[in-house]
């Protein structure tokens, strides 16, 4: 990983001292990609949230909330592009904290589902999990060239990468629910996803704080 910027200026302008400059997303192509990814996540949220409400599924609920959170955080990323290091790193810090709160909420929901409710329909969970995987795969293909950069840019990639993992976990949980007629695979999947979110939140927050310190 390259060293963070050391001045409170847009990354595109550099620091004039020969230090490597991290990509800050300040390009028309990246802005268009973010708009497309925001639209993908918004559509996926509507589809998966409907299934989560009908089925009362912890894993689908986690998936739906993540699609909604991604739409909002990607919009913040788009707004922060081209601004100072402090603003961009601060925006990433907010996104990291939001991801951690989402993880805590999902853990709470999984615990609540563990003591109440009947097992959801496994085939529905698997179908929507695969739908989410396709949506996230398209987003990842659009973003893969921009997976490295400042905390703001990197947080977008980490969220998208998590979504790919999440969708596969959801699809697998649905298959296990169908095979076992038990709600436990769905609940375990919700806990696993929450832990993945916490790890990414910590990574984003740590990089954001390092960039804020370097910016003075």
PLY file of the C-alpha trace (Angstrom):
ply
format ascii 1.0
element vertex 216
property float x
property float y
property float z
element edge 215
property int vertex1
property int vertex2
end_header
0.00 0.00 0.00
1.34 3.46 -0.86
1.85 6.08 1.80
-1.05 8.48 2.52
-1.01 12.06 1.28
0.63 14.54 3.57
-1.18 17.76 2.63
-4.80 18.85 2.87
-5.29 19.24 -0.88
-7.21 17.29 -3.48
-5.20 14.18 -4.28
-5.34 14.82 -8.00
-3.13 17.87 -7.57
-0.34 15.99 -5.75
1.86 17.38 -3.04
4.73 18.63 -5.16
7.27 16.66 -3.13
7.65 13.51 -5.21
5.48 11.41 -2.85
3.13 8.93 -4.52
-0.43 10.23 -4.93
-3.40 7.99 -4.26
-6.27 8.00 -6.73
-9.08 10.12 -5.24
-11.76 9.30 -7.83
-11.57 12.71 -9.50
-12.29 11.54 -13.03
-15.51 11.67 -15.12
-15.27 7.92 -15.81
-15.18 7.04 -12.11
-18.11 9.36 -11.37
-20.17 7.60 -14.07
-19.22 4.21 -12.61
-20.35 5.32 -9.14
-23.70 6.51 -10.50
-24.23 3.14 -12.19
-23.28 1.26 -9.02
-25.66 3.40 -6.93
-28.51 2.51 -9.31
-27.65 -1.22 -9.18
-27.69 -1.20 -5.38
-30.98 0.71 -5.19
-32.75 -1.78 -7.47
-31.27 -4.74 -5.59
-32.40 -3.27 -2.25
-36.02 -3.11 -3.37
-35.98 -6.72 -4.60
-34.15 -8.26 -1.64
-35.96 -6.19 1.02
-39.29 -7.50 -0.28
-38.10 -11.07 0.15
-36.64 -10.34 3.59
-39.93 -8.88 4.83
-42.01 -11.79 3.51
-39.64 -14.48 4.76
-38.36 -12.89 7.98
-34.86 -13.98 6.98
-31.83 -12.72 8.91
-29.47 -13.27 5.98
-31.79 -11.58 3.48
-32.34 -8.75 5.94
-28.58 -8.27 6.20
-28.29 -8.35 2.43
-31.09 -5.83 1.90
-29.77 -3.41 4.53
-26.33 -3.62 3.00
-27.69 -2.74 -0.46
-29.46 0.27 1.07
-26.38 1.33 3.04
-24.20 0.96 -0.05
-26.50 3.21 -2.09
-26.19 5.91 0.57
-22.45 5.54 1.17
-21.63 5.48 -2.54
-23.58 8.72 -2.86
-21.41 10.17 -0.09
-18.33 8.95 -1.94
-19.53 10.67 -5.11
-20.10 13.92 -3.22
-16.65 13.78 -1.59
-14.69 13.32 -4.82
-12.38 16.23 -5.58
-12.61 17.70 -2.11
-9.77 18.02 0.39
-8.07 15.06 2.03
-9.79 15.92 5.32
-13.23 15.92 3.72
-12.67 12.67 1.79
-11.10 10.86 4.72
-13.80 12.19 7.03
-16.48 10.87 4.67
-14.79 7.46 4.65
-14.64 7.55 8.45
-18.40 8.13 8.58
-18.94 5.22 6.18
-16.78 2.94 8.31
-18.71 3.85 11.45
-22.02 3.31 9.63
-20.87 -0.12 8.47
-20.00 -1.03 12.07
-23.44 0.08 13.27
-25.04 -1.98 10.50
-23.08 -5.02 11.68
-24.29 -4.54 15.26
-27.90 -4.22 14.05
-27.62 -7.41 12.01
-26.19 -9.28 15.01
-29.10 -8.09 17.12
-31.63 -9.13 14.48
-30.03 -12.58 14.17
-30.22 -13.08 17.95
-33.87 -12.02 17.96
-34.66 -14.42 15.12
-32.87 -17.20 17.01
-35.51 -17.10 19.74
-38.58 -16.38 17.63
-40.15 -17.22 14.32
-40.32 -20.20 11.99
-37.59 -21.07 9.47
-37.82 -19.05 6.23
-38.21 -20.60 2.78
-34.78 -21.76 1.66
-35.43 -21.59 -2.08
-36.46 -17.94 -1.83
-33.30 -17.09 0.13
-31.10 -18.88 -2.40
-32.82 -17.26 -5.37
-32.49 -13.75 -3.97
-28.94 -14.48 -2.86
-28.00 -15.41 -6.41
-29.80 -12.32 -7.71
-27.73 -10.21 -5.32
-24.56 -11.96 -6.46
-25.24 -11.08 -10.11
-25.95 -7.45 -9.19
-22.78 -7.23 -7.10
-20.69 -8.98 -9.77
-21.69 -6.31 -12.29
-20.79 -3.58 -9.77
-17.46 -5.26 -8.99
-16.55 -5.51 -12.67
-17.18 -1.79 -13.01
-15.07 -0.95 -9.96
-12.23 -3.48 -10.11
-9.85 -1.10 -11.90
-10.31 1.37 -9.05
-9.91 -0.99 -6.07
-6.88 0.94 -4.78
-6.89 4.59 -3.82
-7.53 6.86 -0.88
-9.85 5.83 1.97
-12.90 7.18 0.13
-12.20 5.19 -3.05
-11.04 2.07 -1.24
-14.14 2.00 0.96
-16.28 1.71 -2.18
-14.32 -1.32 -3.35
-14.34 -2.98 0.08
-18.12 -2.61 0.33
-18.57 -4.12 -3.13
-16.20 -6.99 -2.35
-18.10 -7.68 0.85
-21.34 -7.74 -1.08
-20.04 -10.49 -3.36
-19.08 -12.60 -0.35
-22.37 -11.77 1.33
-24.51 -12.85 -1.61
-22.76 -16.23 -1.84
-23.20 -16.76 1.91
-26.91 -15.91 1.61
-27.38 -18.32 -1.31
-25.59 -21.11 0.59
-27.66 -20.42 3.72
-30.84 -20.76 1.67
-29.72 -24.15 0.40
-28.95 -25.34 3.94
-32.29 -24.06 5.22
-34.03 -26.04 2.48
-32.02 -29.20 3.23
-32.35 -29.07 7.01
-35.75 -27.38 7.42
-34.06 -25.33 10.14
-33.65 -21.59 10.63
-30.13 -21.97 12.07
-28.19 -21.80 8.77
-29.93 -18.50 8.00
-29.12 -17.13 11.45
-25.50 -18.28 11.32
-25.15 -16.62 7.91
-26.44 -13.36 9.40
-23.80 -13.52 12.14
-21.00 -14.31 9.66
-22.00 -11.36 7.49
-22.05 -9.05 10.50
-18.48 -10.10 11.35
-17.35 -9.45 7.75
-18.89 -5.97 7.96
-17.09 -5.29 11.24
-13.72 -6.28 9.76
-14.20 -3.99 6.76
-15.43 -1.16 8.99
-12.23 -1.43 11.04
-10.09 -1.39 7.88
-11.85 1.71 6.52
-11.72 3.56 9.85
-8.04 2.79 10.34
-7.06 4.07 6.88
-9.26 7.16 7.29
-7.64 8.04 10.62
-4.15 7.57 9.15
-4.97 9.93 6.27
-6.51 12.48 8.63
-3.38 12.43 10.81
-1.16 12.82 7.75
-3.26 15.78 6.59
-2.54 17.51 9.89
0 1
1 2
2 3
3 4
4 5
5 6
6 7
7 8
8 9
9 10
10 11
11 12
12 13
13 14
14 15
15 16
16 17
17 18
18 19
19 20
20 21
21 22
22 23
23 24
24 25
25 26
26 27
27 28
28 29
29 30
30 31
31 32
32 33
33 34
34 35
35 36
36 37
37 38
38 39
39 40
40 41
41 42
42 43
43 44
44 45
45 46
46 47
47 48
48 49
49 50
50 51
51 52
52 53
53 54
54 55
55 56
56 57
57 58
58 59
59 60
60 61
61 62
62 63
63 64
64 65
65 66
66 67
67 68
68 69
69 70
70 71
71 72
72 73
73 74
74 75
75 76
76 77
77 78
78 79
79 80
80 81
81 82
82 83
83 84
84 85
85 86
86 87
87 88
88 89
89 90
90 91
91 92
92 93
93 94
94 95
95 96
96 97
97 98
98 99
99 100
100 101
101 102
102 103
103 104
104 105
105 106
106 107
107 108
108 109
109 110
110 111
111 112
112 113
113 114
114 115
115 116
116 117
117 118
118 119
119 120
120 121
121 122
122 123
123 124
124 125
125 126
126 127
127 128
128 129
129 130
130 131
131 132
132 133
133 134
134 135
135 136
136 137
137 138
138 139
139 140
140 141
141 142
142 143
143 144
144 145
145 146
146 147
147 148
148 149
149 150
150 151
151 152
152 153
153 154
154 155
155 156
156 157
157 158
158 159
159 160
160 161
161 162
162 163
163 164
164 165
165 166
166 167
167 168
168 169
169 170
170 171
171 172
172 173
173 174
174 175
175 176
176 177
177 178
178 179
179 180
180 181
181 182
182 183
183 184
184 185
185 186
186 187
187 188
188 189
189 190
190 191
191 192
192 193
193 194
194 195
195 196
196 197
197 198
198 199
199 200
200 201
201 202
202 203
203 204
204 205
205 206
206 207
207 208
208 209
209 210
210 211
211 212
212 213
213 214
214 215
